[in-house]
Amino acid sequence: MSFEALENIRLPPEVNRILYIRNLPYKITAEEMYDIFGKYGPIRQIRVGNTPETRGTAYVVYEDIFDAKNACDHLSGFNVCNRYLVVLYYNANRVSLTDLPLIWTLTLSYVK
C-alpha cells in the first residue's frame, strides 16, 4: 500500500504508537521483546517492567502508528512461553507517561 493510500485511512481514536503488553513471562528480556515486536516495524523504545508491580508488563513504542496497529492486531493472543499476550493501546487516562520513570527502567532504546 502506498504512503498516499495510508494517509487516507481513518484509524479508531484509541489507536496510537504506544502499545501496553500484559501477561508476559517474568524473565523476558528487551532483546526477546524486540525479536517479537520488531517484525512489525521500526521500534523507538521498549520498556519492560522490573518491579513486583510491573513484572510481566511492557510498553513498546513504534515509529509509525500503522506498524503499532499491525503489531496489536497480530500479537494479541500470541503465545510466548505458554502465556498468551494481551496487547492494548496505551491509554493516557490509565497511566501518565511522566509516572513511568518511577516504575519502569529503560531496557532498550534503539532502532535497527
Rosetta constraint file for C-alpha pairs under 8 A:
AtomPair CA 1 CA 5 HARMONIC 6.31 0.50
AtomPair CA 1 CA 6 HARMONIC 6.88 0.50
AtomPair CA 2 CA 6 HARMONIC 6.41 0.50
AtomPair CA 3 CA 7 HARMONIC 6.18 0.50
AtomPair CA 4 CA 8 HARMONIC 6.85 0.50
AtomPair CA 5 CA 9 HARMONIC 6.92 0.50
AtomPair CA 11 CA 15 HARMONIC 6.55 0.50
AtomPair CA 14 CA 89 HARMONIC 6.65 0.50
AtomPair CA 14 CA 91 HARMONIC 7.49 0.50
AtomPair CA 15 CA 65 HARMONIC 7.41 0.50
AtomPair CA 15 CA 69 HARMONIC 6.74 0.50
AtomPair CA 15 CA 89 HARMONIC 6.09 0.50
AtomPair CA 16 CA 65 HARMONIC 5.58 0.50
AtomPair CA 16 CA 68 HARMONIC 7.02 0.50
AtomPair CA 16 CA 69 HARMONIC 7.58 0.50
AtomPair CA 16 CA 89 HARMONIC 6.38 0.50
AtomPair CA 16 CA 90 HARMONIC 7.13 0.50
AtomPair CA 17 CA 61 HARMONIC 5.67 0.50
AtomPair CA 17 CA 62 HARMONIC 5.20 0.50
AtomPair CA 17 CA 63 HARMONIC 6.88 0.50
AtomPair CA 17 CA 64 HARMONIC 6.23 0.50
AtomPair CA 17 CA 65 HARMONIC 4.60 0.50
AtomPair CA 17 CA 66 HARMONIC 7.90 0.50
AtomPair CA 17 CA 67 HARMONIC 7.85 0.50
AtomPair CA 17 CA 68 HARMONIC 5.33 0.50
AtomPair CA 17 CA 69 HARMONIC 7.76 0.50
AtomPair CA 17 CA 89 HARMONIC 7.80 0.50
AtomPair CA 18 CA 59 HARMONIC 6.72 0.50
AtomPair CA 18 CA 60 HARMONIC 5.74 0.50
AtomPair CA 18 CA 61 HARMONIC 4.48 0.50
AtomPair CA 18 CA 62 HARMONIC 6.45 0.50
AtomPair CA 18 CA 68 HARMONIC 7.04 0.50
AtomPair CA 18 CA 89 HARMONIC 6.09 0.50
AtomPair CA 18 CA 90 HARMONIC 5.34 0.50
AtomPair CA 19 CA 59 HARMONIC 5.57 0.50
AtomPair CA 19 CA 60 HARMONIC 5.16 0.50
AtomPair CA 19 CA 61 HARMONIC 6.38 0.50
AtomPair CA 19 CA 68 HARMONIC 6.97 0.50
AtomPair CA 19 CA 72 HARMONIC 7.36 0.50
AtomPair CA 19 CA 87 HARMONIC 6.60 0.50
AtomPair CA 19 CA 88 HARMONIC 5.64 0.50
AtomPair CA 19 CA 89 HARMONIC 4.59 0.50
AtomPair CA 19 CA 90 HARMONIC 5.29 0.50
AtomPair CA 20 CA 57 HARMONIC 7.31 0.50
AtomPair CA 20 CA 58 HARMONIC 5.93 0.50
AtomPair CA 20 CA 59 HARMONIC 4.71 0.50
AtomPair CA 20 CA 60 HARMONIC 6.66 0.50
AtomPair CA 20 CA 87 HARMONIC 5.90 0.50
AtomPair CA 20 CA 88 HARMONIC 5.12 0.50
AtomPair CA 20 CA 89 HARMONIC 5.79 0.50
AtomPair CA 20 CA 90 HARMONIC 5.47 0.50
AtomPair CA 21 CA 57 HARMONIC 5.38 0.50
AtomPair CA 21 CA 58 HARMONIC 5.14 0.50
AtomPair CA 21 CA 59 HARMONIC 6.16 0.50
AtomPair CA 21 CA 60 HARMONIC 7.76 0.50
AtomPair CA 21 CA 85 HARMONIC 6.79 0.50
AtomPair CA 21 CA 86 HARMONIC 5.64 0.50
AtomPair CA 21 CA 87 HARMONIC 4.62 0.50
AtomPair CA 21 CA 88 HARMONIC 6.29 0.50
AtomPair CA 22 CA 56 HARMONIC 5.99 0.50
AtomPair CA 22 CA 57 HARMONIC 4.51 0.50
AtomPair CA 22 CA 58 HARMONIC 6.81 0.50
AtomPair CA 22 CA 85 HARMONIC 6.09 0.50
AtomPair CA 22 CA 86 HARMONIC 5.02 0.50
AtomPair CA 22 CA 87 HARMONIC 6.55 0.50
AtomPair CA 23 CA 56 HARMONIC 5.38 0.50
AtomPair CA 23 CA 57 HARMONIC 6.42 0.50
AtomPair CA 23 CA 83 HARMONIC 6.52 0.50
AtomPair CA 23 CA 84 HARMONIC 6.63 0.50
AtomPair CA 23 CA 85 HARMONIC 5.40 0.50
AtomPair CA 23 CA 86 HARMONIC 6.17 0.50
AtomPair CA 24 CA 28 HARMONIC 7.05 0.50
AtomPair CA 24 CA 56 HARMONIC 4.33 0.50
AtomPair CA 24 CA 57 HARMONIC 5.87 0.50
AtomPair CA 24 CA 58 HARMONIC 7.93 0.50
AtomPair CA 24 CA 80 HARMONIC 7.36 0.50
AtomPair CA 24 CA 83 HARMONIC 6.73 0.50
AtomPair CA 24 CA 84 HARMONIC 7.77 0.50
AtomPair CA 24 CA 85 HARMONIC 6.26 0.50
AtomPair CA 25 CA 56 HARMONIC 5.65 0.50
AtomPair CA 25 CA 80 HARMONIC 7.32 0.50
AtomPair CA 25 CA 81 HARMONIC 6.82 0.50
AtomPair CA 25 CA 83 HARMONIC 6.88 0.50
AtomPair CA 26 CA 55 HARMONIC 5.78 0.50
AtomPair CA 26 CA 56 HARMONIC 4.90 0.50
AtomPair CA 28 CA 32 HARMONIC 6.42 0.50
AtomPair CA 28 CA 33 HARMONIC 7.19 0.50
AtomPair CA 29 CA 33 HARMONIC 6.32 0.50
AtomPair CA 29 CA 48 HARMONIC 7.57 0.50
AtomPair CA 30 CA 34 HARMONIC 6.10 0.50
AtomPair CA 30 CA 46 HARMONIC 6.64 0.50
AtomPair CA 30 CA 47 HARMONIC 7.34 0.50
AtomPair CA 30 CA 48 HARMONIC 6.55 0.50
AtomPair CA 30 CA 107 HARMONIC 6.04 0.50
AtomPair CA 30 CA 108 HARMONIC 6.00 0.50
AtomPair CA 31 CA 35 HARMONIC 6.28 0.50
AtomPair CA 31 CA 108 HARMONIC 7.58 0.50
AtomPair CA 32 CA 36 HARMONIC 6.39 0.50
AtomPair CA 33 CA 37 HARMONIC 5.96 0.50
AtomPair CA 33 CA 38 HARMONIC 7.78 0.50
AtomPair CA 33 CA 46 HARMONIC 7.71 0.50
AtomPair CA 34 CA 38 HARMONIC 4.97 0.50
AtomPair CA 34 CA 43 HARMONIC 7.88 0.50
AtomPair CA 34 CA 46 HARMONIC 7.60 0.50
AtomPair CA 35 CA 39 HARMONIC 6.86 0.50
AtomPair CA 37 CA 41 HARMONIC 7.71 0.50
AtomPair CA 37 CA 43 HARMONIC 7.99 0.50
AtomPair CA 37 CA 60 HARMONIC 7.92 0.50
AtomPair CA 37 CA 71 HARMONIC 6.69 0.50
AtomPair CA 38 CA 42 HARMONIC 6.23 0.50
AtomPair CA 38 CA 43 HARMONIC 6.33 0.50
AtomPair CA 40 CA 67 HARMONIC 5.63 0.50
AtomPair CA 40 CA 68 HARMONIC 7.47 0.50
AtomPair CA 40 CA 70 HARMONIC 6.60 0.50
AtomPair CA 40 CA 71 HARMONIC 5.60 0.50
AtomPair CA 41 CA 62 HARMONIC 7.09 0.50
AtomPair CA 41 CA 63 HARMONIC 7.63 0.50
AtomPair CA 41 CA 64 HARMONIC 7.62 0.50
AtomPair CA 41 CA 67 HARMONIC 5.35 0.50
AtomPair CA 41 CA 68 HARMONIC 7.80 0.50
AtomPair CA 42 CA 62 HARMONIC 6.09 0.50
AtomPair CA 42 CA 63 HARMONIC 5.80 0.50
AtomPair CA 42 CA 64 HARMONIC 7.60 0.50
AtomPair CA 42 CA 67 HARMONIC 7.85 0.50
AtomPair CA 42 CA 111 HARMONIC 6.10 0.50
AtomPair CA 42 CA 112 HARMONIC 7.07 0.50
AtomPair CA 43 CA 60 HARMONIC 7.27 0.50
AtomPair CA 43 CA 61 HARMONIC 5.92 0.50
AtomPair CA 43 CA 62 HARMONIC 4.35 0.50
AtomPair CA 43 CA 63 HARMONIC 5.69 0.50
AtomPair CA 43 CA 110 HARMONIC 7.27 0.50
AtomPair CA 43 CA 111 HARMONIC 5.70 0.50
AtomPair CA 44 CA 60 HARMONIC 7.87 0.50
AtomPair CA 44 CA 61 HARMONIC 5.44 0.50
AtomPair CA 44 CA 62 HARMONIC 5.36 0.50
AtomPair CA 44 CA 63 HARMONIC 5.63 0.50
AtomPair CA 44 CA 109 HARMONIC 6.24 0.50
AtomPair CA 44 CA 110 HARMONIC 6.02 0.50
AtomPair CA 44 CA 111 HARMONIC 5.86 0.50
AtomPair CA 45 CA 59 HARMONIC 7.99 0.50
AtomPair CA 45 CA 60 HARMONIC 5.96 0.50
AtomPair CA 45 CA 61 HARMONIC 5.07 0.50
AtomPair CA 45 CA 62 HARMONIC 7.14 0.50
AtomPair CA 45 CA 108 HARMONIC 6.10 0.50
AtomPair CA 45 CA 109 HARMONIC 4.51 0.50
AtomPair CA 45 CA 110 HARMONIC 6.45 0.50
AtomPair CA 45 CA 111 HARMONIC 7.94 0.50
AtomPair CA 46 CA 58 HARMONIC 7.14 0.50
AtomPair CA 46 CA 59 HARMONIC 5.72 0.50
AtomPair CA 46 CA 60 HARMONIC 4.57 0.50
AtomPair CA 46 CA 61 HARMONIC 6.29 0.50
AtomPair CA 46 CA 106 HARMONIC 7.17 0.50
AtomPair CA 46 CA 107 HARMONIC 6.67 0.50
AtomPair CA 46 CA 108 HARMONIC 5.36 0.50
AtomPair CA 46 CA 109 HARMONIC 6.31 0.50
AtomPair CA 47 CA 58 HARMONIC 5.40 0.50
AtomPair CA 47 CA 59 HARMONIC 5.11 0.50
AtomPair CA 47 CA 60 HARMONIC 6.55 0.50
AtomPair CA 47 CA 104 HARMONIC 6.66 0.50
AtomPair CA 47 CA 105 HARMONIC 6.45 0.50
AtomPair CA 47 CA 106 HARMONIC 5.25 0.50
AtomPair CA 47 CA 107 HARMONIC 5.71 0.50
AtomPair CA 47 CA 108 HARMONIC 6.71 0.50
AtomPair CA 48 CA 55 HARMONIC 7.62 0.50
AtomPair CA 48 CA 56 HARMONIC 7.86 0.50
AtomPair CA 48 CA 57 HARMONIC 6.24 0.50
AtomPair CA 48 CA 58 HARMONIC 4.28 0.50
AtomPair CA 48 CA 59 HARMONIC 6.57 0.50
AtomPair CA 48 CA 104 HARMONIC 6.85 0.50
AtomPair CA 48 CA 105 HARMONIC 7.05 0.50
AtomPair CA 48 CA 106 HARMONIC 7.34 0.50
AtomPair CA 48 CA 107 HARMONIC 6.60 0.50
AtomPair CA 49 CA 53 HARMONIC 7.97 0.50
AtomPair CA 49 CA 54 HARMONIC 4.48 0.50
AtomPair CA 49 CA 55 HARMONIC 4.79 0.50
AtomPair CA 49 CA 56 HARMONIC 6.58 0.50
AtomPair CA 49 CA 57 HARMONIC 5.48 0.50
AtomPair CA 49 CA 58 HARMONIC 5.63 0.50
AtomPair CA 49 CA 103 HARMONIC 7.34 0.50
AtomPair CA 49 CA 104 HARMONIC 5.42 0.50
AtomPair CA 49 CA 105 HARMONIC 7.05 0.50
AtomPair CA 50 CA 54 HARMONIC 5.96 0.50
AtomPair CA 50 CA 55 HARMONIC 5.21 0.50
AtomPair CA 50 CA 103 HARMONIC 7.90 0.50
AtomPair CA 50 CA 104 HARMONIC 6.61 0.50
AtomPair CA 50 CA 105 HARMONIC 7.16 0.50
AtomPair CA 51 CA 55 HARMONIC 5.72 0.50
AtomPair CA 51 CA 103 HARMONIC 6.93 0.50
AtomPair CA 51 CA 104 HARMONIC 7.63 0.50
AtomPair CA 54 CA 58 HARMONIC 7.91 0.50
AtomPair CA 54 CA 103 HARMONIC 7.16 0.50
AtomPair CA 54 CA 104 HARMONIC 7.56 0.50
AtomPair CA 61 CA 68 HARMONIC 7.75 0.50
AtomPair CA 62 CA 67 HARMONIC 6.71 0.50
AtomPair CA 62 CA 68 HARMONIC 5.79 0.50
AtomPair CA 63 CA 67 HARMONIC 7.68 0.50
AtomPair CA 64 CA 68 HARMONIC 6.56 0.50
AtomPair CA 65 CA 69 HARMONIC 6.27 0.50
AtomPair CA 66 CA 70 HARMONIC 6.13 0.50
AtomPair CA 67 CA 71 HARMONIC 6.14 0.50
AtomPair CA 68 CA 72 HARMONIC 6.10 0.50
AtomPair CA 69 CA 73 HARMONIC 6.06 0.50
AtomPair CA 70 CA 74 HARMONIC 6.17 0.50
AtomPair CA 71 CA 75 HARMONIC 5.66 0.50
AtomPair CA 72 CA 76 HARMONIC 5.83 0.50
AtomPair CA 72 CA 87 HARMONIC 5.75 0.50
AtomPair CA 72 CA 88 HARMONIC 6.82 0.50
AtomPair CA 72 CA 89 HARMONIC 7.74 0.50
AtomPair CA 74 CA 78 HARMONIC 7.56 0.50
AtomPair CA 75 CA 85 HARMONIC 6.97 0.50
AtomPair CA 75 CA 86 HARMONIC 7.99 0.50
AtomPair CA 75 CA 87 HARMONIC 6.76 0.50
AtomPair CA 76 CA 84 HARMONIC 7.71 0.50
AtomPair CA 76 CA 85 HARMONIC 5.68 0.50
AtomPair CA 76 CA 86 HARMONIC 5.30 0.50
AtomPair CA 76 CA 87 HARMONIC 4.96 0.50
AtomPair CA 76 CA 88 HARMONIC 7.93 0.50
AtomPair CA 77 CA 84 HARMONIC 4.86 0.50
AtomPair CA 77 CA 85 HARMONIC 4.94 0.50
AtomPair CA 77 CA 86 HARMONIC 6.06 0.50
AtomPair CA 77 CA 87 HARMONIC 7.76 0.50
AtomPair CA 78 CA 83 HARMONIC 7.99 0.50
AtomPair CA 78 CA 84 HARMONIC 5.33 0.50
AtomPair CA 78 CA 85 HARMONIC 5.36 0.50
AtomPair CA 79 CA 83 HARMONIC 5.37 0.50
AtomPair CA 79 CA 84 HARMONIC 4.51 0.50
AtomPair CA 79 CA 85 HARMONIC 6.40 0.50
AtomPair CA 80 CA 84 HARMONIC 6.33 0.50
AtomPair CA 80 CA 85 HARMONIC 7.13 0.50
AtomPair CA 91 CA 95 HARMONIC 6.96 0.50
AtomPair CA 92 CA 96 HARMONIC 5.80 0.50
AtomPair CA 92 CA 97 HARMONIC 7.57 0.50
AtomPair CA 95 CA 99 HARMONIC 7.20 0.50
AtomPair CA 96 CA 100 HARMONIC 7.08 0.50
AtomPair CA 99 CA 103 HARMONIC 7.11 0.50
AtomPair CA 100 CA 104 HARMONIC 5.46 0.50
AtomPair CA 101 CA 105 HARMONIC 6.44 0.50
